[in-house]
Amino acid sequence: MRAVRVLERILTAIPIMFGVAVVVFVFMRLTPGDPVDIMMGEAGYISEGEIENIRREFNLDKPIHVQLYLFLADAVRGDFGNSYTQQKPVSSLIAERLPATIELALGASIFALLVAIPIGVISSVKQYSWIDRLGMAGAFLGISAPRFWIGITMILALSMYLKLLPVQGRIDYQAELTRVTGFYVLDSILTGNRAALISSLRHLVLPSITLGLGMAATVARVLRSSMLEVLRQDYITLARAKGQIESLVIVKHALRNALLPTVTIMGLQVGSLLSGNMIVETVFAWPGLGRLVVAAIFARDFPLVQGTVMVYALIFIIANLIVDVLYTYLNPRIDL
């Protein structure tokens, strides 16, 4: 039954992806600026005939509804066309950059959970103590501070002044890494390259903290609130009355039930990670999808923006599906 429900959720993603494709296509065409004019501005003098040939090559000479039909027909086959600016298939450009974005998102998520869960649990157990007030003040700062400001501040403090961590990129230029999966940390482990592993981890620290700080703050606040509610339940009082160790009561009984709303927030935070990575990747010169799509937007590279946004939407849908499945394991009474 669970497999059937998962299949149903996957099928419902099809009209969502269709809607995303249409919306991004229309809005890109409504954006001021002609991609051909931008390309010609970089190329210098070019004749009207050459301009018309370029428009014909990219189907820009056709009516808008014909362009939309051609785009959707190709997208169904996984073909997003060729990039206007880089003259390469969009799918190959996305495949090159996607591992970097996923690696950064995973690093940010791991950092967020390692920070948020202890803060949320301790703040709820020590309610109104100085630990609680300090933790919630830090969470408020993490939510309100802009990502670009956090990134620049950390670069100044930890890279420029203290010389502890690198400023940009995914790995040192002199590090020789054999690429297997595109995930530098994993590739370093698979190839047994200790130097590359240390280098890739050091490059991952600053952008992961910058991107994951907002998620950590939100998860910590939600987990604290959930824990406070759960700790007042009768079954927690009963567990304590039976003489169970307090740490066991907190972890086994309270934390597991408090994780349900927290898991929901984590799924929603995937959207924040995807939107925030554009800023973070630009600040840290991280060669991922976010930096790629920012450059594509400025260049009015329609196929590249459309393909990247659809990949973002697909990742968001998959993340929310995973959250729903996790819900059923944390609470078997909940159905998909």
C-alpha positions in Angstrom: 0.0 0.0 0.0 2.8 2.4 0.9 4.5 1.8 -2.5 1.2 2.6 -4.3 0.9 5.9 -2.3 4.5 6.8 -3.3 3.7 6.1 -6.9 0.6 8.3 -6.7 2.7 11.1 -5.3 5.3 10.7 -8.1 2.5 10.9 -10.7 1.1 14.1 -9.1 4.5 15.6 -9.7 4.0 15.5 -13.4 1.4 18.4 -13.7 3.5 20.4 -11.2 6.6 20.1 -13.3 4.5 21.0 -16.4 3.2 24.1 -14.6 6.8 25.1 -13.5 8.0 24.7 -17.1 5.2 26.9 -18.5 5.6 29.6 -15.8 9.4 29.8 -16.2 9.2 29.9 -20.0 6.6 32.7 -20.0 8.4 34.8 -17.3 11.7 34.5 -19.1 10.1 35.9 -22.3 8.6 38.7 -20.3 12.0 39.7 -18.8 13.4 42.8 -20.5 16.4 42.3 -22.7 17.0 40.3 -25.9 19.4 37.4 -25.6 20.6 37.9 -29.2 21.3 41.6 -28.6 23.3 40.6 -25.4 25.3 38.0 -27.3 26.0 40.4 -30.2 27.1 43.1 -27.8 29.9 40.7 -26.7 30.7 39.7 -30.3 31.1 43.2 -31.7 29.8 44.2 -35.1 27.6 41.7 -36.8 25.3 42.0 -39.8 21.5 41.8 -39.8 21.6 38.6 -41.8 23.8 36.9 -39.1 21.4 38.1 -36.4 18.4 36.5 -38.3 20.4 33.3 -38.6 21.0 33.2 -34.9 17.3 33.8 -34.1 16.4 31.0 -36.5 18.9 28.7 -34.9 17.5 29.2 -31.4 13.8 29.3 -32.7 13.5 32.9 -31.5 11.9 33.8 -34.8 8.9 31.6 -34.2 5.7 32.7 -32.4 5.7 32.3 -28.6 3.3 29.4 -28.5 5.4 27.5 -31.1 8.5 28.1 -29.0 6.6 26.8 -25.9 5.5 23.7 -27.7 9.0 23.0 -29.0 10.5 23.5 -25.5 7.9 21.2 -23.8 8.4 18.5 -26.5 12.1 18.5 -26.0 11.8 18.7 -22.2 9.7 15.5 -22.0 12.7 13.7 -23.6 15.1 15.4 -21.1 16.5 17.7 -23.7 16.5 21.4 -22.6 18.3 22.6 -25.7 21.7 24.3 -26.0 22.9 27.2 -23.9 23.0 30.5 -25.8 26.1 31.7 -24.1 28.2 28.5 -23.7 27.1 26.6 -26.8 26.7 23.4 -24.9 23.7 21.1 -24.1 21.9 22.4 -21.0 21.6 18.9 -19.6 25.4 18.5 -19.7 26.0 21.8 -18.0 23.5 20.9 -15.3 25.1 17.5 -14.8 28.6 19.2 -14.4 27.3 21.6 -11.7 24.7 19.6 -9.9 27.1 17.5 -7.7 28.6 20.7 -6.3 25.2 22.1 -5.4 24.1 18.8 -3.8 27.4 18.5 -1.9 26.9 22.1 -0.6 23.3 21.4 0.4 24.2 18.2 2.2 27.0 20.0 4.0 24.6 22.8 5.1 22.0 20.3 6.2 24.5 18.3 8.3 25.8 21.5 9.9 22.2 22.6 10.6 21.2 19.4 12.2 24.3 19.1 14.3 23.7 22.6 15.7 19.9 22.7 15.8 19.1 19.4 17.5 21.3 19.9 20.6 20.3 23.6 20.9 16.6 22.8 20.6 16.7 19.9 23.1 18.8 21.7 25.7 16.8 24.9 25.4 13.5 23.0 26.0 14.9 21.0 29.0 16.6 24.2 30.5 13.6 26.5 29.7 14.2 30.2 30.6 17.8 29.5 31.7 20.7 31.4 30.3 21.4 28.6 27.9 17.9 28.8 26.5 18.0 32.5 26.1 21.5 32.4 24.5 20.4 29.6 22.1 17.2 31.4 21.1 19.1 34.7 20.6 21.5 33.0 18.3 18.6 31.4 16.5 17.0 34.8 16.0 20.3 36.2 14.6 20.6 33.2 12.3 17.1 33.8 10.9 17.4 37.6 10.5 21.0 38.0 9.2 21.2 38.1 5.3 23.2 35.2 3.8 25.6 37.5 1.8 26.4 39.5 5.0 27.2 36.3 6.9 29.3 34.9 4.1 31.3 38.1 3.7 31.8 38.4 7.5 33.0 34.9 7.8 35.4 35.4 4.9 36.9 38.5 6.5 37.1 36.9 10.0 38.2 33.3 9.2 39.9 33.7 5.9 41.4 37.1 5.6 42.4 37.8 9.2 42.8 34.4 10.8 43.9 32.6 7.6 42.1 29.4 8.8 40.0 28.5 5.8 40.0 29.1 2.0 37.9 31.8 0.5 36.5 30.3 -2.7 36.3 27.2 -4.9 35.8 23.5 -4.0 39.4 22.3 -3.8 43.0 23.6 -3.9 44.3 24.0 -7.5 47.3 21.9 -6.7 45.3 19.0 -5.3 45.2 16.1 -7.8 41.8 14.4 -7.5 40.5 11.7 -9.8 36.8 12.5 -10.3 34.5 9.5 -10.1 31.1 10.9 -9.0 31.6 14.6 -9.1 31.3 14.8 -5.3 34.7 15.9 -4.2 34.5 14.6 -0.6 33.2 11.2 -1.8 35.7 11.0 -4.6 38.5 11.7 -2.2 37.4 8.9 0.0 36.9 6.4 -2.9 40.3 7.1 -4.3 42.0 7.2 -0.9 43.3 10.7 -1.5 43.8 12.2 2.0 45.2 15.5 0.8 42.2 16.1 -1.5 39.8 15.0 1.3 41.2 17.6 3.7 41.2 20.3 1.0 37.6 19.6 -0.1 36.4 19.6 3.5 38.2 22.9 4.3 36.6 24.5 1.2 33.2 23.2 2.2 33.1 24.6 5.7 32.5 28.3 5.2 29.8 28.0 2.5 28.0 25.2 4.4 27.9 27.2 7.6 26.7 30.3 5.7 24.0 28.4 3.9 23.0 26.2 6.8 22.8 28.9 9.5 19.2 29.9 8.6 18.0 26.3 8.5 19.7 25.6 11.9 18.0 28.6 13.5 14.6 27.6 12.2 14.9 24.0 13.1 16.2 24.8 16.6 13.2 27.1 17.3 10.7 24.6 16.0 12.3 21.7 17.9 12.3 23.6 21.1 8.7 24.5 20.8 7.8 20.8 20.0 9.9 19.5 22.8 8.2 21.8 25.3 4.8 20.6 24.2 5.8 16.9 24.3 7.5 17.2 27.7 4.1 18.2 29.2 2.4 15.0 28.0 1.2 12.3 30.4 3.3 9.5 28.9 6.5 11.5 29.7 5.3 11.9 33.3 4.6 8.1 33.4 8.0 7.3 32.0 9.7 9.4 34.7 7.4 7.9 37.4 8.7 4.4 36.3 12.2 5.6 37.2 13.7 5.7 33.8 16.9 7.7 33.3 16.1 11.3 32.4 18.4 11.3 29.3 16.5 8.1 28.1 13.2 9.8 28.6 14.3 12.9 26.6 15.9 11.0 23.7 13.7 7.9 23.4 10.2 9.3 24.2 10.3 13.1 23.9 12.7 13.7 21.0 11.2 11.1 18.6 7.7 12.6 18.9 9.0 16.1 18.7 10.8 15.4 15.5 7.5 15.1 13.5 6.9 18.9 13.0 10.7 19.3 12.7 10.9 17.0 9.8 8.2 19.0 8.0 10.2 22.2 8.6 13.3 20.5 7.2 11.4 19.6 4.0 10.3 23.2 3.6 13.8 24.5 4.3 15.0 22.7 1.1 13.4 25.6 -0.8 15.5 28.0 1.3 18.6 26.0 0.6 17.9 26.1 -3.1 17.2 29.8 -3.2 20.0 30.7 -0.8 22.6 28.7 -2.6 22.5 31.2 -5.5 23.8 33.9 -3.1 26.2 31.7 -1.2 27.7 30.2 -4.4 28.2 33.6 -5.8 29.9 34.9 -2.6 32.2 31.9 -2.3 32.7 31.3 -6.1 31.3 27.9 -5.6 30.9 26.2 -9.0 27.3 25.0 -8.6 23.9 25.4 -10.2 23.2 28.6 -8.2 26.1 30.5 -9.7 25.4 29.0 -13.1 21.8 30.2 -13.1 22.7 33.7 -11.8 25.0 34.2 -14.8 22.4 32.7 -17.1 19.7 35.2 -15.9 21.9 38.2 -16.6 22.8 36.8 -20.0 19.1 36.1 -20.8 20.1 32.5 -21.5 16.6 31.1 -21.8 17.3 27.4 -22.1 19.8 27.3 -19.3 17.5 29.2 -16.9 14.5 27.0 -17.8 16.4 23.8 -17.4 18.0 24.8 -14.1 14.7 26.0 -12.6 13.0 22.7 -13.6 15.8 20.8 -11.9 15.4 22.9 -8.8 11.6 22.1 -8.8 12.3 18.4 -9.2 14.7 18.4 -6.2 12.1 20.3 -4.1 9.4 17.7 -5.0 11.8 14.8 -4.3 12.8 16.3 -0.9 9.1 16.7 0.1 8.3 13.2 -0.9 11.2 11.9 1.2 9.8 14.0 4.2 6.4 12.4 3.7 7.9 8.9 3.7 9.9 9.7 6.8 6.7 10.8 8.5 5.2 7.3 8.1 8.3 5.8 9.8 8.4 8.2 12.7 4.6 7.8 13.2 3.1 4.7 11.6 -0.4 6.0 12.2 0.2 8.6 9.5 -0.5 7.6 5.9 0.8 9.1 2.8 
